[in-house]
C-alpha cells in the first residue's frame, strides 16, 4: 500500500490548528486519520522554518530585480544586433555600388 502524500497546505492547516489549541492534539490526528508521530514532525518542521514566511518577500524582490536586469541586458543586446545588422547592410550596399566583391563573413556559431 503506497504512502499517502499530503499537500503543504494541508500540513500547515493541521499544524496551525494544533498551535491554536482549539482541539487536543490526539483529537486532530484521529479526526484526520493521521499518525501522531508524523504530525509531530510536521509541527517541528513548521516551527523550525517559520522564519521563511517573512524572508520570502526579500527573495522574491531579489529574483524580480535579477529578472529585470536580464530583460534590460536582453533589450540592449537586441538593440546592438539591430544596429550591427543595419551597419552590415549599409556596408554591403557600399561594396555593391563600388563593384567590389563582398567580403566573406562567416556565420556566427554560438557553440564555438
Backbone as JSON, one array per atom type, in Angstrom:
{
  "sequence": "XXXXXXXXXXXXXXXXXXXXXXXXXXXXXXXXXXXXXXXXXXXXXXXXXXXXXXXXXXXXXXXXXXXXXXXXXXXXXXXXXXXXXXXXXXXXXXXXXXXXXXXXXXXXXXXX",
  "N": [[0.85, -1.18, 0.0], [0.78, 2.1, -1.03], [2.27, 5.05, 0.35], [0.37, 7.75, 1.64], [0.27, 10.99, 0.3], [0.52, 14.24, 1.51], [-0.58, 17.57, 1.01], [1.3, 20.64, 1.16], [-0.24, 22.71, 2.05], [-2.31, 21.42, 3.46], [-0.82, 20.26, 5.52], [0.14, 22.58, 6.8], [-2.28, 23.77, 7.65], [-3.14, 21.82, 9.45], [-1.09, 21.84, 11.39], [-1.31, 24.49, 12.27], [-3.86, 24.43, 13.41], [-3.35, 22.8, 15.57], [-1.5, 24.37, 16.97], [-3.12, 26.53, 17.63], [-4.71, 25.46, 19.58], [-7.42, 24.83, 19.89], [-8.48, 22.28, 19.74], [-7.61, 19.08, 21.09], [-4.4, 17.59, 20.58], [-4.31, 14.8, 19.94], [-6.97, 14.42, 19.19], [-7.21, 15.92, 16.85], [-5.43, 14.51, 15.23], [-6.69, 11.96, 15.11], [-9.19, 12.61, 13.96], [-8.43, 13.28, 11.4], [-7.21, 11.02, 10.57], [-4.44, 10.67, 10.96], [-1.03, 9.84, 11.65], [0.27, 10.35, 14.83], [3.04, 10.72, 15.33], [4.01, 11.49, 12.85], [2.67, 13.91, 12.52], [3.78, 15.35, 14.62], [6.36, 15.64, 13.61], [5.77, 17.25, 11.4], [4.96, 19.54, 12.75], [7.3, 20.23, 14.11], [9.01, 20.76, 11.92], [7.59, 22.88, 10.79], [7.77, 24.87, 12.79], [10.53, 25.22, 12.88], [11.06, 26.31, 10.41], [9.57, 28.59, 10.15], [10.44, 31.21, 9.93], [10.98, 31.56, 7.25], [8.69, 32.4, 6.03], [8.69, 35.11, 6.24], [11.0, 35.87, 5.0], [10.59, 35.34, 2.4], [9.55, 37.45, 0.9], [11.74, 39.22, 0.5], [13.39, 37.53, -0.96], [11.82, 37.16, -3.23], [11.76, 39.76, -4.22], [14.46, 40.11, -4.83], [14.73, 38.21, -6.85], [13.0, 39.3, -8.73], [14.33, 41.69, -9.31], [16.64, 40.65, -10.47], [15.54, 39.42, -12.72], [14.54, 41.68, -14.06], [16.95, 42.99, -14.61], [18.09, 41.12, -16.36], [16.25, 41.29, -18.46], [16.69, 43.94, -19.28], [19.34, 43.7, -20.14], [18.99, 41.88, -22.22], [17.35, 43.39, -23.94], [19.17, 45.41, -24.59], [21.09, 43.92, -25.94], [19.58, 43.04, -28.14], [19.11, 45.49, -29.33], [21.71, 46.19, -30.04], [22.28, 44.15, -31.86], [20.45, 44.82, -33.86], [21.48, 47.31, -34.66], [24.03, 46.55, -35.6], [23.24, 44.93, -37.73], [22.05, 46.81, -39.44], [24.34, 48.36, -40.04], [25.94, 46.44, -41.34], [24.35, 45.84, -43.57], [24.38, 48.36, -44.81], [27.12, 48.64, -45.39], [27.46, 46.48, -47.13], [25.9, 47.36, -49.25], [27.46, 49.57, -50.03], [29.78, 48.26, -50.96], [28.68, 46.9, -53.13], [27.86, 49.04, -54.78], [30.32, 50.08, -55.38], [31.3, 48.11, -56.91], [32.89, 46.2, -55.91], [33.9, 42.98, -54.67], [31.91, 41.3, -52.22], [32.99, 40.98, -48.89], [33.81, 37.83, -47.4], [31.87, 36.81, -44.83], [31.9, 34.92, -42.04], [29.33, 32.75, -40.73], [27.78, 33.2, -37.57], [28.43, 31.07, -34.92], [27.08, 30.01, -32.08], [27.93, 27.94, -30.47], [30.6, 27.81, -30.64]],
  "CA": [[0.0, 0.0, 0.0], [1.62, 3.29, -1.11], [2.04, 6.09, 1.36], [-0.46, 8.88, 1.22], [1.02, 12.25, 0.29], [-0.29, 15.37, 1.95], [-0.11, 18.84, 0.45], [1.89, 21.58, 2.12], [-1.36, 23.5, 2.6], [-2.98, 20.58, 4.46], [0.09, 20.16, 6.67], [0.16, 23.86, 7.5], [-3.56, 23.94, 8.35], [-3.17, 20.89, 10.58], [-0.18, 22.34, 12.42], [-1.89, 25.72, 12.82], [-4.97, 24.09, 14.3], [-2.72, 22.28, 16.8], [-0.91, 25.51, 17.69], [-4.2, 27.36, 18.17], [-5.15, 24.81, 20.79], [-8.87, 24.67, 19.98], [-8.74, 20.87, 19.96], [-6.46, 18.31, 21.57], [-3.5, 17.06, 19.55], [-4.75, 13.46, 19.53], [-8.27, 14.54, 18.53], [-6.95, 16.39, 15.48], [-4.82, 13.4, 14.5], [-7.67, 10.9, 14.85], [-10.21, 13.12, 13.03], [-7.88, 13.31, 10.05], [-6.58, 9.73, 10.27], [-3.01, 10.93, 10.84], [-0.14, 9.28, 12.64], [0.73, 11.43, 15.69], [4.48, 10.96, 15.15], [4.16, 12.23, 11.6], [2.19, 15.27, 12.76], [4.81, 15.99, 15.46], [7.44, 16.01, 12.69], [5.28, 18.42, 10.65], [4.96, 20.69, 13.66], [8.69, 20.59, 14.33], [9.48, 21.39, 10.68], [6.88, 24.15, 10.66], [8.34, 25.84, 13.73], [11.93, 25.48, 12.52], [11.15, 27.06, 9.16], [8.57, 29.67, 10.14], [11.09, 32.47, 9.52], [10.98, 31.66, 5.79], [7.49, 33.12, 5.59], [9.0, 36.53, 6.21], [12.13, 36.12, 4.11], [10.17, 35.09, 1.02], [9.37, 38.73, 0.21], [13.03, 39.73, 0.06], [13.86, 36.64, -2.01], [11.05, 37.45, -4.43], [12.22, 41.05, -4.74], [15.78, 39.89, -5.44], [14.5, 37.49, -8.1], [12.39, 40.25, -9.67], [15.4, 42.59, -9.75], [17.51, 39.9, -11.38], [14.78, 39.26, -13.96], [14.52, 42.99, -14.73], [18.3, 43.21, -15.13], [18.26, 40.27, -17.52], [15.44, 41.86, -19.54], [17.41, 45.12, -19.78], [20.51, 43.23, -20.89], [18.47, 41.28, -23.45], [16.93, 44.5, -24.8], [20.38, 46.08, -25.07], [21.7, 43.04, -26.93], [18.75, 43.1, -29.35], [19.36, 46.81, -29.93], [23.03, 46.11, -30.65], [22.15, 43.29, -33.04], [19.78, 45.62, -34.88], [22.43, 48.33, -35.14], [25.05, 45.87, -36.39], [22.61, 44.48, -38.97], [21.95, 47.99, -40.29], [25.68, 48.72, -40.5], [26.36, 45.42, -42.3], [23.59, 46.06, -44.81], [24.88, 49.59, -45.42], [28.44, 48.38, -45.97], [27.29, 45.61, -48.3], [25.43, 48.23, -50.33], [28.61, 50.35, -50.5], [30.62, 47.36, -51.76], [27.98, 46.62, -54.39], [27.92, 50.25, -55.61], [31.7, 50.26, -55.83], [31.63, 46.99, -57.8], [33.87, 45.33, -55.24], [33.28, 41.76, -54.14], [31.56, 41.35, -50.8], [33.88, 40.14, -48.08], [33.18, 36.62, -46.86], [31.66, 36.94, -43.4], [31.43, 33.61, -41.56], [28.13, 32.74, -39.9], [28.04, 33.11, -36.15], [28.08, 29.78, -34.31], [27.14, 30.25, -30.64], [28.57, 26.81, -29.79], [32.03, 27.99, -30.68]],
  "C": [[0.9, 1.25, 0.0], [1.25, 4.3, -0.02], [1.18, 7.2, 0.78], [0.39, 10.15, 1.31], [0.07, 13.38, 0.63], [0.3, 16.66, 1.38], [0.47, 19.71, 1.56], [0.79, 22.4, 2.8], [-2.07, 22.71, 3.7], [-2.12, 20.47, 5.72], [0.08, 21.44, 7.49], [-1.14, 24.08, 8.27], [-3.64, 23.05, 9.58], [-2.3, 21.41, 11.72], [-0.74, 23.61, 13.06], [-3.05, 25.42, 13.76], [-4.45, 23.5, 15.61], [-2.18, 23.44, 17.63], [-1.98, 26.42, 18.29], [-4.79, 26.77, 19.43], [-6.65, 24.66, 20.95], [-9.26, 23.22, 20.28], [-7.45, 20.22, 20.45], [-5.67, 17.76, 20.38], [-4.01, 15.72, 19.02], [-6.1, 13.49, 18.82], [-8.08, 14.95, 17.07], [-6.37, 15.25, 14.64], [-5.86, 12.33, 14.15], [-8.76, 11.35, 13.88], [-9.74, 13.06, 11.59], [-7.19, 12.0, 9.66], [-5.07, 9.85, 10.11], [-2.24, 10.26, 11.96], [0.4, 10.42, 13.5], [2.22, 11.74, 15.55], [4.76, 11.78, 13.9], [3.76, 13.69, 11.81], [3.17, 16.02, 13.66], [5.97, 16.47, 14.59], [7.02, 17.23, 11.86], [5.38, 19.67, 11.51], [6.39, 21.17, 13.9], [9.26, 21.31, 13.1], [8.87, 22.77, 10.5], [7.52, 25.22, 11.55], [9.79, 26.19, 13.39], [12.05, 26.37, 11.29], [10.15, 28.21, 9.06], [9.17, 30.99, 9.66], [11.09, 32.65, 8.0], [9.76, 32.41, 5.26], [7.77, 34.6, 5.45], [10.18, 36.85, 5.3], [11.75, 35.92, 2.65], [10.01, 36.39, 0.24], [10.7, 39.25, -0.33], [13.61, 38.85, -1.04], [13.13, 36.9, -3.31], [11.49, 38.76, -5.06], [13.57, 40.9, -5.43], [15.63, 39.17, -6.78], [13.9, 38.42, -9.16], [13.45, 41.22, -10.2], [16.31, 41.9, -10.76], [16.83, 39.72, -12.73], [14.75, 40.57, -14.75], [15.88, 43.29, -15.34], [18.55, 42.38, -16.39], [17.46, 40.78, -18.72], [16.13, 43.08, -20.14], [18.61, 44.71, -20.63], [20.08, 42.64, -22.23], [18.05, 42.37, -24.44], [18.13, 45.21, -25.4], [21.06, 45.24, -26.15], [20.91, 43.05, -28.23], [18.96, 44.42, -30.08], [20.7, 46.8, -30.66], [22.99, 45.27, -31.92], [21.48, 44.06, -34.18], [20.7, 46.65, -35.5], [23.49, 47.68, -36.03], [24.49, 45.38, -37.72], [22.47, 45.65, -39.95], [23.31, 48.37, -40.87], [26.18, 47.73, -41.55], [25.67, 45.64, -43.64], [24.07, 47.3, -45.55], [26.22, 49.34, -46.1], [28.36, 47.46, -47.18], [26.81, 46.42, -49.49], [26.58, 49.07, -50.9], [29.52, 49.5, -51.37], [29.99, 47.1, -53.12], [28.07, 47.82, -55.33], [29.32, 50.46, -56.17], [32.12, 49.15, -56.79], [32.65, 46.06, -57.19], [33.16, 44.07, -54.74], [32.99, 41.9, -52.63], [32.52, 40.48, -50.01], [33.1, 38.94, -47.52], [33.1, 36.75, -45.33], [31.13, 35.6, -42.9], [30.21, 33.77, -40.68], [28.54, 32.59, -38.44], [27.56, 31.76, -35.63], [28.2, 29.94, -32.79], [27.81, 29.12, -29.87], [30.09, 26.89, -29.85], [32.58, 27.46, -31.92]]
}
